[in-house]
Amino acid sequence: MADISIWQLLIIALIVIVLFGTKKLSGIGSDLGTAIQGFKKSLKEEPATGNSSHDNNVVVTESHSDTTKDINKV
């Protein structure tokens, strides 16, 4: 297995910056950071609500052919 050196990583980073541009990459980073913060916040809030998500889940089992028939009716 080949190891990737720091120079190869820098070249890959440079190519990504040239392809996407710094503006788009900063927007992607900002969106990713916001999504991670929202995810962490929802994990912290779940136990505080007292409702178990397992109590509200409904399991529906049906064959693939039944689902296809239902989709075709719509």
Backbone bond lengths (Angstrom), bond angles and torsions (degrees), N, CA, C in turn:
res aa  C-N    CA-C-N  psi(-1)  N-CA   C-N-CA  omega(-1)  CA-C   N-CA-C  phi
1 M - - - 1.437 - - 1.533 108.17 -
2 A 1.303 115.43 131.37 1.458 120.25 -176.12 1.522 110.57 -85.45
3 D 1.320 115.24 137.26 1.453 120.91 176.06 1.521 109.24 -87.06
4 I 1.323 115.95 144.29 1.460 120.98 178.36 1.524 107.71 -96.24
5 S 1.326 115.65 125.87 1.462 119.96 -179.49 1.526 110.21 -84.55
6 I 1.314 115.72 170.66 1.463 121.58 179.74 1.526 110.73 -64.43
7 W 1.323 116.87 -33.52 1.465 119.81 179.98 1.517 111.36 -67.80
8 Q 1.308 116.91 -38.34 1.461 119.88 177.84 1.527 110.79 -66.58
9 L 1.333 117.60 -37.77 1.455 121.03 177.29 1.534 111.15 -66.04
10 L 1.324 116.89 -38.97 1.460 120.38 177.76 1.527 111.72 -65.23
11 I 1.305 116.92 -40.12 1.470 120.69 177.92 1.521 110.34 -64.39
12 I 1.330 117.70 -42.90 1.463 121.74 178.23 1.532 109.86 -63.06
13 A 1.330 117.45 -42.75 1.460 121.08 178.87 1.524 110.88 -63.01
14 L 1.312 117.43 -41.24 1.459 121.87 178.51 1.528 110.95 -62.96
15 I 1.307 117.38 -42.98 1.464 121.30 178.51 1.532 110.74 -63.52
16 V 1.323 117.43 -41.71 1.466 120.92 178.91 1.523 110.36 -64.04
17 I 1.335 117.21 -41.64 1.465 120.83 179.09 1.519 110.71 -64.22
18 V 1.318 117.33 -40.94 1.459 120.80 179.84 1.527 110.28 -67.23
19 L 1.328 117.83 -40.71 1.467 120.41 -178.36 1.525 112.84 -69.66
20 F 1.314 117.91 -45.38 1.455 121.20 -173.29 1.527 113.64 -97.86
21 G 1.292 118.03 -25.35 1.456 120.94 -177.46 1.518 111.27 83.83
22 T 1.304 115.71 152.59 1.460 120.21 -176.40 1.523 112.12 -70.73
23 K 1.330 117.35 -32.12 1.460 120.38 -179.33 1.520 111.57 -64.93
24 K 1.315 116.13 -45.17 1.470 120.18 -179.49 1.530 110.56 -69.38
25 L 1.334 117.09 -38.88 1.465 119.89 179.09 1.523 111.67 -65.85
26 S 1.331 118.16 -37.51 1.463 119.92 178.24 1.521 110.03 -69.44
27 G 1.320 117.80 -34.70 1.463 121.02 175.99 1.516 111.71 -65.75
28 I 1.315 116.75 -40.97 1.469 121.23 177.68 1.521 110.02 -65.13
29 G 1.321 116.92 -42.70 1.468 120.87 178.67 1.516 111.88 -63.53
30 S 1.315 116.32 -40.78 1.466 121.00 179.03 1.533 110.76 -65.38
31 D 1.325 116.61 -44.75 1.465 120.64 178.16 1.522 111.57 -63.18
32 L 1.315 116.32 -40.40 1.461 120.66 178.89 1.526 110.82 -64.86
33 G 1.332 116.91 -42.54 1.458 121.02 178.10 1.523 112.00 -62.73
34 T 1.331 116.91 -41.80 1.459 121.27 177.84 1.522 111.06 -64.32
35 A 1.322 116.76 -40.01 1.466 120.47 179.17 1.521 111.43 -65.65
36 I 1.316 116.71 -40.58 1.470 120.47 179.30 1.521 110.47 -66.40
37 Q 1.345 117.18 -40.88 1.459 120.36 177.95 1.526 110.92 -63.30
38 G 1.326 117.18 -41.66 1.460 120.99 178.18 1.518 111.70 -64.30
39 F 1.319 116.05 -38.77 1.466 120.55 178.78 1.522 110.74 -65.39
40 K 1.322 116.99 -45.14 1.468 120.61 179.21 1.520 110.95 -64.07
41 K 1.324 116.59 -39.14 1.460 120.91 179.04 1.528 110.69 -64.19
42 S 1.319 117.23 -41.57 1.468 120.00 -180.00 1.527 111.36 -68.58
43 L 1.327 117.69 -32.14 1.462 120.09 176.46 1.523 111.18 -66.63
44 K 1.323 116.62 -37.68 1.460 120.57 179.59 1.524 111.45 -72.30
45 E 1.324 118.17 -33.13 1.462 122.24 -176.90 1.521 112.93 -79.36
46 E 1.312 119.27 -25.51 1.470 122.07 -175.13 1.521 113.06 -58.35
47 P 1.334 121.07 -49.60 1.464 119.27 -179.98 1.531 112.75 -66.33
48 A 1.310 118.39 -25.95 1.457 121.53 -178.31 1.529 111.92 -70.86
49 T 1.329 118.34 -25.55 1.457 120.45 -177.83 1.508 111.47 -73.63
50 G 1.303 118.83 -27.99 1.459 122.40 178.32 1.520 113.49 85.04
51 N 1.309 117.73 -9.38 1.464 120.77 178.80 1.514 109.45 -92.05
52 S 1.293 115.79 130.08 1.451 119.77 177.20 1.520 108.34 -86.34
53 S 1.304 117.02 131.92 1.456 120.07 -179.29 1.522 110.98 -68.39
54 H 1.333 117.51 -18.90 1.450 120.05 179.91 1.524 111.45 -74.00
55 D 1.323 117.99 -25.76 1.455 120.97 -179.66 1.518 111.99 -72.46
56 N 1.320 118.01 -27.87 1.445 121.93 -174.75 1.522 113.66 -95.28
57 N 1.317 118.34 -5.42 1.456 121.26 -177.50 1.516 110.75 -77.21
58 V 1.323 115.23 139.47 1.449 121.83 176.12 1.515 107.29 -116.81
59 V 1.305 116.70 129.51 1.450 121.30 179.99 1.518 108.35 -101.14
60 V 1.316 115.91 122.30 1.456 121.39 178.93 1.512 107.18 -117.26
61 T 1.297 115.66 124.19 1.459 119.50 177.59 1.515 108.33 -117.12
62 E 1.309 115.07 130.13 1.448 120.94 174.97 1.517 108.44 -153.78
63 S 1.292 115.66 158.54 1.463 118.73 -177.61 1.517 109.91 -76.61
64 H 1.302 115.31 162.35 1.459 121.74 -179.09 1.522 110.76 -63.65
65 S 1.309 118.28 -37.71 1.459 120.63 -178.31 1.524 111.07 -66.30
66 D 1.348 118.55 -34.81 1.452 120.86 177.48 1.516 111.28 -66.06
67 T 1.297 116.59 -38.69 1.463 120.51 179.02 1.506 110.45 -65.72
68 T 1.321 117.68 -40.62 1.450 121.34 179.09 1.521 110.60 -64.16
69 K 1.324 117.72 -40.48 1.463 121.38 178.36 1.522 110.11 -63.70
70 D 1.336 118.37 -41.21 1.445 121.61 179.98 1.530 111.84 -65.55
71 I 1.311 116.80 -37.39 1.452 120.73 179.10 1.516 110.09 -67.83
72 N 1.324 117.92 -39.56 1.451 121.45 -179.27 1.525 112.16 -67.85
73 K 1.326 118.22 -25.08 1.456 121.18 179.36 1.509 112.13 -73.67
74 V 1.345 117.12 -25.64 1.462 120.79 -176.28 1.466 112.12 -76.31
